Amino acid sequence: MGFKDARERLLDCLRDERIAHWPRDDFYRKNWLLAKRMTAQQVCDLLLRCRGAQYDASPHDFEPDTGARVLS
């Protein structure tokens, strides 16, 4: 999946509030959406400004059982 497709899928999820968070101790420092340091709209605005020049996907980024992308 290319950057534009991945971005559109993420934007759709953010807009529809289909968001799940992986539990972690340092969420406040790393997950600004969960920590309410950014809104979903702010994340969407940021994503829309990204051009994808540094985007990369590799096999270790996917959960083998589901094919879902694992974000760290």
C-alpha positions, 0 to 999 in steps of 0.5 A: 500500500502506498502513502496516499492510500494509507493516508486516506485510510487513516483519515477515514478512521480518524474522521469516523472515530474508529480509533483504538490505542495500544496500551503503553506506559508512556502514552502521554509522551508518544501518543498525543491523540490519546493524551488529548494534546492533539485533536483528531482534526489536528492530526487530519490537518497534519496528515493532509500536509504530508507529502509522503517523501519519507514513507516506507512500509516493510514486512515487519510493520504488519501483524502476520495473523491479520495483515493489519499494520502495526504502528509503533 
